[in-house]
């Protein structure tokens, strides 16, 4: 009797040891519904992301239009300001006070022009409107032009610019305009951080892999190098500097032509920016 009476008990425990047969079946019955809910949620999130991307593209488009319009509207009067200030300084007999004021107007005009160019360049890079034009050109001449462009700033700060190119380096094949602008941006940054009497030294070598190494050394002070190319870092550390914006643009231009840049603290002070890029484009 005990064995016969115990059989149904054992069968019930096997089928439902915890007495939750209905509860155990519930997840299986509800899983298709749960999957449908997850799919609907995914579709909703995807639609929201697509809408956000459309809004970002629209804002980026209007920003580009605004910068283009601003560039056009500001360049015309700015050209007149710079032109007339140059005429006054070169051709008119001015008192010392008048010359100082006129020089201040011209310097402010050049600063505004540089800021305007940097903003337009950065906007074009962000929206992918910059094209690469590859040609063969003299690296020495391009470096000379970049140094000459920074000479005015260097003279004002009483900083000397020196450069040396390895004799085996003659011509390179790259985008001359982008490389010239990149070199100028990094040279100007080095000059802006240098003190009167310092020198900015530039050396150009080529390694066994046909990679150019352009080293720009200065004695200026810089607190942090790991985040210097981050626009948010520049905003967080104080008023944005046009020369720091310039090296951010310079790095982006280098990436377009297959180059890179690294920063290293000098000894006992100063900084060395090493620009590396191929002397010739890689063969396809």
Secondary structure as GFF3:
##gff-version 3
##sequence-region A 1 284
A	DSSP	alpha_helix	2	15	.	.	.	ID=ss1
A	DSSP	alpha_helix	21	91	.	.	.	ID=ss2
A	DSSP	alpha_helix	96	126	.	.	.	ID=ss3
A	DSSP	beta_strand	135	138	.	.	.	ID=ss4
A	DSSP	alpha_helix	139	156	.	.	.	ID=ss5
A	DSSP	beta_strand	160	165	.	.	.	ID=ss6
A	DSSP	beta_strand	171	174	.	.	.	ID=ss7
A	DSSP	alpha_helix	176	192	.	.	.	ID=ss8
A	DSSP	beta_strand	199	206	.	.	.	ID=ss9
A	DSSP	beta_strand	211	218	.	.	.	ID=ss10
A	DSSP	alpha_helix	231	236	.	.	.	ID=ss11
A	DSSP	alpha_helix	242	256	.	.	.	ID=ss12
A	DSSP	beta_strand	260	265	.	.	.	ID=ss13
A	DSSP	beta_strand	271	278	.	.	.	ID=ss14
###
